[in-house]
Amino acid sequence: MRGCERARVAYGGRDNQLSTISLPAQFPSRTISSTRKKFAKLTLWPLVAATFFMVSGGTYGTEDIIHGAGYGLGILILLLTPLIWSLPTAYMIGELSSALPAEGGYYAWVRRALGNFWGFQEAWLSLVASIFDMAIYPTLFVAYLDRLVPWFAIGHRGAMVSLGIVVVCALLNIAGIRVVATTSLWLFFLLSAPFAFIVLLAPMRIGSLSSVATAQTTSTVGLVGGLLICMWNYMGWDNASTIATEVKRPQRTYPRAMLLAVLVVSLTYVLPFAAMWLTGVPSSAFETGSWADLAGMMGRLVGGSFGAHALRAALVLGGMMSGFGMFNALVMSYSRLPLAMAQDGMLPAVFGKIHPKTRAPWVAILALATCWALCLGIGFERLVTLDVLLYGTSLSLEFVALVALRIKEPNLRRPFRVPGGMVGAVLCGVFPVLLLAFSVIHGESEHILGMSGLAFGALIVSCGFVVYWAMSGVRSDGWIATAIKSQRKAA
């Protein structure tokens, strides 16, 4: 998911038929249409499950919101944030996905609305951000595994497990989109089960934990920090758009899936905290990773020592499933970007190769998996500023594309529209962009490689301009070839 912190762990119309994209820029467009050959396609609930992991991955990582804001205000933030942050994004994705269910999703929208240059930047921002995102999830899996089986914390065993996660997820993705989505659906049920147990048990244990001593927490997150973490845990809805040509009846399925996913993610965040509020556990007991200890307390009320260990272990296993599920779903999402760019001539054609039986972009999957595996040991600590800047820039381009396409192509068939006409389309992006600007300004003090997170993010963004210029030059009809021909004529 773009931008969800999970690094620290404590054990305590016509389906898929596209219009030709005709753009006169340096990279010639190629007609992208759905193939006649029948491949397995995603239906509503598998798409909801995949979106869940691209955005959330479960309740893990939201503890500091309650610690910083308290139960009442924290739950209010968790309820209001999707309304002013996630819902506008879901509306935007619903309209653009139903109008242009193209390979590459948000990259294709921006390219069609704003041209090749900005389309390339949209993909660049996502792929570069994935370097910082994707190394986290295998590490998360190992961090929880170490708590269950400390043997894996010795030597390089954890690193080998992380590498194994990358390999397994790459193979699952090559096996096809239905395999990934079905895996996501089952993982969702499994990791949600212990939280569902807590929610069901809490009304029978009102106030029962008010006098129980909890471990002292080290979290220093305040109200503003809790808001930023909440935004972070509701980011990444557009990741699901890149697989549009592999979704059954995307014009109908995407709007419904986005709205359902917003509801599901919101409930998985709010209900467990509401349940713990009933039990009387102080909000100060929450910090990243504290769910395992709190689950142990709840389990002890039902099954004594066995119940405590069982529910505690279930929460830790859920953390492993969360890390695996997020990495698996995001491999599916990110791998469609090189595929779409290759189809448009922006990357070498080899990235456009697909598996003849599963339609999986196997070259793109293997290339990206190799890059992510090489980054596993870098150990960059996740920076909110960097993540929000890269994601915010790409998301802002998508909102601009929404408005630009309303102006440029008013007659484009849109099975789903953002309500409110042009005014609604414009206002749709106001609150998300304002929240992004606020979070970037607030997090300017973070540093990476000797510079602020904001400066480092700006450097990455500017590198996308250079890469585009270089890629356009190496083409047979690019500026390098043109310069050589000019010199030969002059000679």
C-alpha positions in Angstrom: 0.0 0.0 0.0 1.3 3.4 -0.7 2.1 4.8 2.7 1.1 2.6 5.6 3.5 2.3 8.5 4.1 -1.2 9.8 7.8 -1.1 10.6 7.9 -1.3 14.4 6.6 -4.4 16.1 6.3 -5.0 19.9 5.2 -8.4 21.2 3.8 -7.1 24.2 -20.6 0.0 -20.8 -18.7 -2.7 -22.7 -16.4 -4.5 -20.4 -12.8 -3.7 -20.7 -13.2 -2.0 -24.2 -11.0 1.1 -24.4 -10.8 4.0 -26.7 -7.6 4.4 -28.7 -5.3 6.7 -26.8 -3.8 9.0 -29.4 -1.1 11.4 -28.2 1.4 13.3 -30.4 4.3 13.4 -27.9 7.7 11.8 -28.2 6.5 8.4 -27.1 3.9 7.2 -29.6 0.8 5.7 -28.1 -0.3 2.2 -29.0 -3.9 1.1 -29.1 -4.6 -0.9 -25.9 -7.7 -3.1 -26.1 -8.8 -6.1 -24.2 -7.9 -9.5 -25.7 -10.5 -11.8 -27.0 -8.9 -14.7 -25.3 -10.7 -15.6 -22.0 -8.7 -15.1 -18.9 -9.9 -15.4 -15.3 -11.0 -11.9 -14.1 -11.7 -10.4 -10.7 -15.2 -10.0 -9.4 -16.4 -7.6 -6.7 -15.3 -9.2 -3.4 -11.9 -10.4 -4.5 -11.2 -6.8 -5.7 -12.4 -5.4 -2.4 -10.0 -7.8 -0.6 -7.1 -6.9 -2.8 -7.9 -3.2 -2.3 -8.0 -3.8 1.5 -4.4 -5.0 1.4 -3.2 -2.3 -0.9 -4.6 0.3 1.5 -4.7 -1.1 5.0 -3.6 -4.6 5.8 -5.7 -4.6 9.0 -5.8 -2.8 12.3 -2.1 -3.1 12.9 -0.3 0.3 12.9 -3.2 2.4 14.1 -2.5 2.2 17.8 -0.8 5.5 18.1 -3.9 7.3 16.8 -5.7 6.3 20.0 -2.7 7.0 22.2 -2.3 10.5 20.8 -6.0 11.5 20.6 -7.8 9.3 23.2 -10.7 7.0 22.5 -13.4 9.5 21.6 -11.4 11.9 19.5 -9.3 9.1 18.0 -12.4 7.1 16.8 -13.9 10.4 15.5 -10.7 11.0 13.5 -10.9 7.4 12.2 -14.5 8.0 11.0 -14.0 11.5 9.6 -10.7 10.9 7.8 -12.2 8.5 5.2 -15.0 11.0 4.6 -12.7 13.9 3.7 -9.7 11.9 2.5 -10.7 8.5 1.3 -14.2 9.0 -0.1 -13.2 11.8 -2.5 -10.4 9.6 -3.7 -12.7 6.7 -4.1 -15.2 8.8 -6.1 -12.3 10.0 -8.4 -11.1 6.4 -8.9 -14.7 5.2 -9.5 -15.2 7.8 -12.3 -11.9 7.3 -14.0 -11.8 3.5 -13.7 -15.3 3.2 -15.1 -14.6 5.6 -18.0 -11.0 4.4 -18.8 -10.5 0.8 -17.5 -7.0 0.8 -18.9 -3.9 -1.2 -18.1 -1.8 0.8 -15.7 -4.8 2.6 -14.2 -3.8 6.0 -12.8 -0.8 6.2 -15.2 -3.1 5.8 -18.2 -5.5 8.4 -16.9 -2.9 11.1 -16.3 -1.2 10.3 -19.7 -4.5 10.6 -21.5 -5.5 13.9 -19.7 -2.1 15.6 -19.5 0.2 14.0 -22.0 3.2 11.7 -22.1 5.4 13.7 -19.8 3.0 13.8 -16.9 1.9 10.2 -17.4 5.6 9.2 -17.1 6.0 11.2 -13.9 2.9 9.6 -12.5 4.4 6.1 -13.0 7.9 7.3 -11.9 6.6 8.5 -8.6 4.8 5.3 -7.9 7.6 3.0 -8.8 10.3 4.9 -6.9 8.0 5.1 -3.9 7.6 1.4 -4.1 11.3 1.0 -3.2 10.6 2.6 0.2 7.3 0.8 0.6 7.9 -2.8 -0.4 11.0 -3.5 1.7 8.9 -2.9 4.8 6.4 -5.7 4.4 8.7 -8.8 4.3 10.5 -7.2 7.3 7.2 -6.8 9.1 6.5 -10.5 8.4 9.8 -11.5 9.9 9.4 -9.2 12.9 6.2 -10.9 13.9 7.7 -14.3 13.1 10.6 -13.7 15.5 8.1 -13.1 18.3 6.6 -16.5 17.7 9.8 -18.4 16.9 12.9 -16.6 18.2 15.1 -19.0 16.2 14.5 -16.9 13.1 16.1 -13.9 14.7 19.5 -15.6 14.7 22.0 -14.7 12.0 20.7 -14.3 8.5 17.7 -16.5 8.9 15.3 -13.6 9.0 16.8 -12.1 5.8 16.3 -15.5 4.1 12.7 -15.5 5.1 12.2 -12.0 3.8 13.8 -13.1 0.5 11.5 -16.1 0.5 8.4 -13.8 0.9 9.5 -11.9 -2.2 10.0 -15.1 -4.2 6.6 -16.6 -3.1 4.7 -13.5 -3.9 6.3 -13.2 -7.3 5.3 -16.7 -8.1 1.8 -16.2 -6.8 1.5 -13.2 -9.1 2.8 -15.0 -12.1 0.2 -17.7 -11.3 -2.5 -15.1 -12.1 -4.6 -12.3 -10.7 -7.3 -14.6 -9.4 -4.7 -16.5 -7.3 -3.6 -13.2 -5.7 -7.1 -11.9 -5.1 -8.3 -15.2 -3.7 -5.3 -15.3 -1.4 -6.1 -11.8 -0.2 -9.7 -12.7 0.5 -8.7 -15.6 2.7 -6.0 -13.7 4.5 -8.5 -10.9 5.2 -10.8 -13.4 7.0 -8.0 -15.0 8.9 -6.3 -11.9 10.2 -9.7 -10.3 11.0 -10.8 -13.3 13.1 -9.0 -12.4 16.4 -10.2 -8.8 16.2 -13.7 -10.0 15.5 -13.4 -12.2 18.7 -12.3 -9.1 20.7 -15.3 -7.1 19.3 -17.7 -9.9 20.2 -16.3 -10.4 23.7 -16.0 -6.8 24.8 -19.7 -6.1 25.5 -19.7 -9.0 28.0 -16.6 -7.5 29.7 -17.5 -3.9 30.1 -15.0 -2.2 32.5 -13.3 -5.5 33.3 -9.8 -4.2 32.3 -10.1 -0.8 33.9 -8.0 -1.8 36.9 -5.5 -4.0 35.0 -2.0 -2.7 34.9 -0.6 -2.3 31.4 3.0 -2.0 30.4 4.4 1.5 30.2 4.3 2.8 26.6 7.0 4.8 24.9 4.8 6.5 22.3 5.1 10.3 22.1 2.5 10.7 19.4 0.1 13.6 20.0 -3.1 14.7 18.3 -1.5 16.0 15.1 0.7 13.0 14.9 -2.4 10.8 15.3 -4.1 12.6 12.4 -1.0 12.1 10.2 -0.9 8.4 11.0 -4.6 8.1 10.3 -4.1 9.7 6.8 -1.2 7.3 6.3 -3.4 4.3 7.1 -6.0 5.4 4.6 -3.6 5.9 1.6 -3.3 3.9 -1.5 -6.8 3.5 -3.0 -5.6 4.2 -6.5 -3.3 1.1 -6.5 -6.3 -1.0 -7.4 -6.8 0.9 -10.6 -3.8 -0.6 -12.4 -5.5 -4.0 -12.9 -8.6 -2.6 -14.6 -8.4 -4.7 -17.7 -8.3 -7.8 -15.6 -11.5 -6.9 -13.7 -14.9 -8.3 -14.7 -17.2 -5.5 -15.8 -14.9 -2.8 -14.5 -17.4 0.0 -15.3 -19.7 -1.4 -12.7 -17.3 -3.2 -10.4 -14.8 -0.4 -9.6 -17.2 2.2 -8.1 -18.9 -0.5 -5.9 -15.5 -2.0 -4.9 -14.0 1.4 -3.9 -17.0 2.4 -1.7 -17.2 -1.1 -0.1 -13.5 -1.1 0.6 -13.7 2.3 2.3 -16.4 0.9 4.5 -14.5 -2.3 5.3 -11.3 -0.6 6.1 -13.0 2.0 8.3 -14.8 -0.7 10.3 -11.7 -2.8 10.8 -10.0 0.3 12.3 -12.9 1.6 14.4 -14.6 -1.5 15.8 -11.6 -3.0 17.7 -10.9 0.3 19.4 -14.5 0.8 20.3 -14.5 -2.7 21.9 -11.4 -1.9 24.0 -12.9 1.3 25.1 -15.8 -0.7 26.5 -13.4 -2.9 28.5 -11.9 0.2 30.3 -8.3 -0.2 29.0 -6.8 3.3 29.1 -6.0 4.8 25.7 -2.4 5.5 26.9 -1.8 1.7 26.8 -1.8 1.8 23.0 1.4 2.1 20.9 2.5 0.4 17.8 2.5 -3.4 18.4 0.5 -3.3 21.7 -2.4 -5.3 20.3 -0.7 -8.5 21.1 -0.5 -7.7 24.9 -4.0 -6.3 25.0 -5.3 -9.4 23.1 -3.6 -11.6 25.8 -5.5 -9.7 28.5 -8.8 -10.3 26.7 -8.0 -14.0 26.1 -7.2 -14.5 29.8 -10.6 -13.3 30.8 -12.1 -16.2 28.7 -9.7 -19.0 28.8 -7.1 -18.2 31.5 -3.5 -18.7 30.6 -4.3 -20.8 27.5 -6.7 -18.2 26.2 -4.2 -15.5 26.7 -1.5 -17.3 24.8 -3.9 -18.4 22.1 -5.3 -15.0 21.3 -1.9 -13.3 21.6 -0.5 -15.8 19.1 -3.4 -15.2 16.8 -2.8 -11.5 16.8 0.9 -12.1 16.0 0.0 -14.5 13.2 -2.4 -11.9 11.9 0.5 -9.4 11.7 2.5 -11.9 9.6 -0.5 -12.3 7.3 -0.8 -8.5 7.1 2.8 -8.1 5.9 2.5 -11.0 3.4 -0.9 -9.8 2.1 0.2 -6.2 1.5 3.3 -7.2 -0.3 1.4 -9.8 -2.4 -1.4 -7.4 -3.5 1.1 -4.5 -4.2 3.2 -6.7 -6.5 0.0 -7.2 -8.5 -0.6 -3.4 -8.6 2.9 -2.1 -9.3 3.8 -4.7 -11.9 1.1 -3.4 -14.3 2.8 0.0 -14.6 5.9 -1.3 -16.5 3.5 -3.4 -18.6 1.4 -0.4 -19.6 4.5 1.8 -20.2 6.0 -0.9 -22.4 2.7 -1.1 -24.4 2.9 2.7 -24.8 6.6 2.6 -25.9 7.9 4.3 -22.8 9.8 1.3 -21.6 11.5 -1.5 -23.6 9.1 -3.9 -25.1 10.3 -6.8 -23.0 8.4 -5.4 -20.0 5.2 -5.9 -22.1 5.6 -9.7 -22.2 2.7 -11.6 -20.5 2.3 -15.2 -19.5 0.3 -17.0 -22.2 -1.9 -18.8 -19.6 -2.4 -16.3 -16.8 -1.9 -13.0 -18.5 0.5 -12.0 -15.8 3.3 -9.6 -16.8 5.9 -12.0 -15.7 9.0 -10.0 -16.9 7.8 -6.9 -15.0 7.0 -9.0 -11.9 10.5 -10.6 -11.9 12.3 -7.3 -12.6 10.5 -5.5 -9.8 10.8 -8.4 -7.4 14.6 -8.4 -8.0 14.8 -4.7 -7.3 12.8 -5.0 -4.1 14.8 -8.0 -3.0 18.0 -6.0 -3.4 16.6 -3.2 -1.2 15.6 -5.5 1.7 18.8 -4.8 3.6 19.0 -1.0 3.0 17.1 -0.4 6.2 15.6 3.0 5.4 13.4 4.1 8.2 10.0 5.0 6.8 9.5 8.8 6.6 6.0 10.2 6.6 7.1 13.3 4.8 8.8 11.4 1.9 6.0 9.0 1.5 3.2 11.6 1.6 5.1 13.9 -0.8 5.6 11.2 -3.4 2.1 9.8 -3.0 0.6 13.3 -2.7 2.2 14.5 -5.9 0.9 11.5 -7.9 -2.6 11.7 -6.3 -2.8 15.4 -7.1 -2.0 14.6 -10.8 -4.9 12.2 -10.7 -7.3 14.8 -9.4 -6.1 17.2 -12.1 -6.6 14.5 -14.7 -10.2 14.1 -13.5 -11.0 17.8 -14.1 -8.9 17.9 -17.4 -10.8 15.0 -18.9 -14.1 16.6 -18.0 -13.0 19.6 -20.0 -11.2 17.9 -22.9 -13.6 14.9 -23.3 -17.0 16.0 -22.0 -18.7 13.3 -24.1 -16.5 10.4 -22.8 -18.8 7.7 -21.5 -18.7 7.7 -17.7 -20.8 5.0 -16.2 -20.0 6.5 -12.8 -19.6 10.2 -12.2 -18.4 12.2 -9.2 -21.6 13.9 -8.1 -22.0 17.7 -8.5 -20.9 18.2 -12.1 -17.7 20.1 -12.8 -17.9 21.8 -9.4 -18.1 18.5 -7.7 -15.1 17.2 -9.7 -13.0 20.2 -8.6 -14.1 20.1 -5.0 -13.4 16.4 -4.9 -9.7 17.1 -4.7 -9.7 20.1 -2.4 -9.7 18.4 1.0 -7.2 15.6 0.1 -4.7 18.1 -1.4 -5.0 20.4 1.7 -4.4 17.5 4.0 -1.4 16.4 2.0 0.1 19.9 2.1 -0.5 20.1 5.9 1.2 16.7 6.4 4.2 17.7 4.3 4.7 21.0 6.1 4.3 19.3 9.5 6.8 16.6 8.8 9.5 18.8 7.3 11.8 18.1 10.2 12.4 14.5 9.3 15.7 13.6 7.7 17.2 11.0 5.3 20.7 10.8 4.0 21.6 14.1 5.6 18.8 16.2 4.1 15.2 16.8 5.1 12.6 14.4 4.0 11.0 17.2 2.0 14.2 18.0 0.2 14.9 14.3 -0.5 11.4 13.9 -1.9 11.8 17.0 -4.1 15.1 15.5 -5.4 13.3 12.2 -6.4 10.6 14.2 -8.1 13.1 16.2 -10.1 14.9 13.0 -11.1 11.8 11.9 -12.9 12.2 14.9 -15.3 15.8 13.8 -16.1 14.8 10.2 -16.6 12.0 11.1 -19.0 14.4 13.3 -20.9 17.0 10.5 -21.1 14.4 7.9 -22.1 13.1 10.1 -24.9 16.6 10.6 -26.1 17.5 6.9 -26.5 14.6 6.2 -28.8 15.3 5.7 -32.5 13.4 8.9 -33.2 14.6 10.7 -30.0 16.6 13.8 -29.5 19.9 11.9 -29.6 19.2 10.4 -33.0 17.9 13.8 -34.3 21.1 15.5 -33.1 23.3 12.8 -34.9 21.3 13.2 -38.1 21.7 17.0 -38.0 25.4 16.7 -37.5 25.7 14.3 -40.5 23.7 16.7 -42.7 25.9 19.6 -41.6 29.0 17.6 -42.4 
